[in-house]
Amino acid sequence: MTSNTSSQPSGQPRPRTLGELKGIPDFDPRGASRSVKDEIRRNLLRALEKGETLFPGVHGYEDTVIPQIANALLSRHNFILLGLRGQAKSRILRGLINLLDAEIPVVAGCEINDDPFKPICRGCRETIAKEGDNTPLSWMPREHRYVEKLATPDVTMADILGDVDPIRAARGGRDLSDELTIHYGLLPRANRGIFAINELPDLAGKIQVGLFNIMQEGDIQIKGYPLRLPLDVLLVFTANPEDYTARGKIITPLKDRIGAEIRTHYPATLEEGMRITAQEAWVGRDSNRKVEVPAYLREVVEEIAFQAREDKRVDRRSGVSQRLPITVLESVVSSVEQRVARIGEKYAVARAADVYAALPAITGKMELEYEGELKGADIIARELIRTAFGRVFSKRFTDVNFQPVIQWFELGGELKLPELATASERCQQLSKIQGLMEHIARLGVHDRKDAGSAAAASEMILEGLWAHRRIGRSEERGFHMEKPKQAEHRERDVPGRPPRRQYN
């Protein structure tokens, strides 16, 4: 959604002085001096009337988060987004600029973007009193009206509000108590715009008190001077729900004055997650080699994140970011690129082995509980991949009889595919397994002559059978039939007696 509204009257040349702005026919200075919250409210209502998308690129929040944000903005409330990492909180806050006017008039050279009709800083008041209608103006685009700060414990009051600048005082020959010696911080520079703080509870307590005073009184004080700056700003924040509690790091008075607490969440369905991953992942590479990632493998990649969010060995308070499937998908494509570059092919289809090659993109995205740390991130990640393959396999092959494939392995068949085998070589070896290629149509492959797609689909089926423990797999032997443990025990207990063969 892009708003084309502006405080500048349409069809007129851009005024460069206050007099030119006043001289435009039917120009209403009250409209030009509308507060930022009223400005956003007006543009939001127009967008809703036109059915425009409020936050392009944000999926899965259409019926949950976005309506709550719209309510907060229509109520002129400051608000906070509470959610775990990777839930598009920062993207939503940055998307708020689309609800601002395209540009607004400000007093030229003003550090805090003063409204020429309602100046709040002493310098602009003196300039307008001296120059009158000749006061120069500049036009500020919406992109410059958004200021964002990541909260860290070392952030100071001077960073947020400002401080006295002794160098400026010396150059101007002014006393340090003079308002014109102040170097403004981030918040005053966001005047007439949006000020966002990420991870609000990480701010020191005294900084939170300063924000509380701004939200309560609507002004700021610098170095204890009786300075009133009634800032016009929309304050928005993000935080982790675990920190944003009475026992956490947030002071209660500030919490009480934030108008709306809006909870974000991870994608509710696999389809929503896949849509986000497809949008964000860099898979359209600029190389001369074409890489295709089949839909079923994309589903496996997304399922890994869903499984990790449900696994008790993964810390749910930290969450599993949506960046996990994004980076995994990018790593899958890179693994294919690396392989085809080595064997000299120009086109390749991603295979199950490429998902395992993306292991480093998984381990760094998970915070493990004690049980998970004992087992190790590598092992946990491999188990998540195996479970994901099993889930996707079950959805597509619930009613398929794979007994001929399993029997091929029961009769002593083994298959180990070299890492750098070409697509045609892999397809040739996989076609030897009886009944295997008869089922690849379930994965969208209808032409067995397409060696890359046929081989990748066949490997997916074998990976699914292994995930369900119908066949075995090892680094040394590849896919094979495992000898049941019960039979092994009987073979050891009764020497010379052939055990009865049992299979899972």
Secondary structure by P-SEA (a helix, b strand, c coil): cccccccccccccccccaaaaaaccccccccccccaaaaaaaaaaaaaaacccccccccccccccaaaaaaaaaaccbbbbbbccccaaaaaaaaccccccccccccccccccccccccccaaaaaaaaaccccbbbbbbcccccbbbbbbcccccccccbbbbbaaaaaaaccccccccccccccccccccbbbbbcccccccaaaaaaaaaaaacccccccccccccccbbbbbbccccccccccccccaaaaaaccbbbbbbccccaaaaaaaaaacccccccccbbbbbcaaaaaaaaaaaaaaaaccccccccccccaaaaaaaaaaaaaaaaaaaaacccbbbbcaaaaaaacccccccccccaaaaaacaaaaaaaaaaaaaaaaaaaccccccaaaaaaaaaabbbbbbcccccaaaaaaaaaacccccccccccccccccaaaaaaaaaaaaaaaaaaaccccccccccbbbbccaaaaaaaaaccccccccccc
